[in-house]
């Protein structure tokens, strides 16, 4: 427990300017760290086996996490809420912050071992959506998540927060080979079902009927799936929608598709 | 078309400080206005019959909306993007802004006329969620939306944007009487189905099976439904979820419930 009163203290470097997405991306990559925010999420990160570099807390948040802090040998910096706001650049509603070490991503084999229902995300760009998809997948019985090389980072603070820490309980990794990602899953015994508005799509319920090992494939917010992924999936599926309406956003679509898949 | 070069011009008062939620709430209520952002959403607002007070555009956005501007007698203020940012307090990615007149809310009778599937939102606080629910409802075949007196404003800029303008195409209003809102719907021939984690909840698919006129009832992000609404609904329903997982967020839950309801 280290009380600080200087927001410029170099020991607080991990927590600078949390709203500056570009700066955070490079800072976190360079130092191999990620940030968790809020008592519940910090607790889940530590309980999920992630090693803390440090914690940053306002005094009134210490009690709720006392047991978690005890488990860790990392320093806990204590600052007033006003000073925390100066460091991070915004008012941290849920008080507790932790800087944690990134671990090497596990091999695809490990993530898929024993999995029956897998989400595969291509190039989502919005951290909120990535978090929402992890959360819905976990709630609706999906066992694992695979990400294309360029999909937005599920360990970005906002992804973790929106996902309520599901990224810590769901095995996930990135596929090394974008081009052959879906054929590779087919070879492993998964039926790959791509969610798309394309013309040969089946209603989702029909597309997943009778499928044992399922890989449900989602594309980016703007343009959906790449033509390569759309064409190389075993099946294409659509959520039946009212005429003339914009499609569901990817978070809503993934929730519906996971629900339909969970009942296959 | 009025070119301006002073971000302090009083004619731009409708567009000030768009990120200051509290200020916007009181400003918009006082002047009976709301703001639409982005070419597609502005177009839908005008096509939905909303009267513009004014438009605010950067030069490169004029062409895309030329036909819409022609339909309206309201002034269109043209400012550089840098000056628009000074007025609004942030970078307006999609350029076009319009300030529109709020209309009196229609009576519940009008909104429910002919409706078979209605969403009823209690006290959602997050504008993003309100917009997402409108969008999912419209995509999945819901005909109308009713809001409790304290539910967040669907005409707030962010609600409209996330909802892709579904609030302009879906009939909606506020119920005047919070306490008896659900019994009143039952008297009108709707079966009210409340989404809740409560102990006597049926799986959603079972709860909506065979229902003709359906009112699907959703509670707030934090605490869900009030006990009054939970108890006064005809049925309670749950989305079956994996053990030990936090519930779905309200946007995901509403998408799943609308999907299940659409297939009843």
Interface residues (C-beta under 8 A of the other chain):
Chain A: X132 X135 X136 X138 X139 X140 X141 X162 X164 X166 X239 X240 X241 X242 X245 X246 X247 X248 X249 X251 X252 X253 X255 X256 X259 X260 X262
Chain B: X132 X135 X136 X138 X139 X140 X141 X162 X164 X166 X239 X240 X241 X242 X245 X246 X247 X248 X249 X251 X252 X253 X255 X256 X259 X260 X262
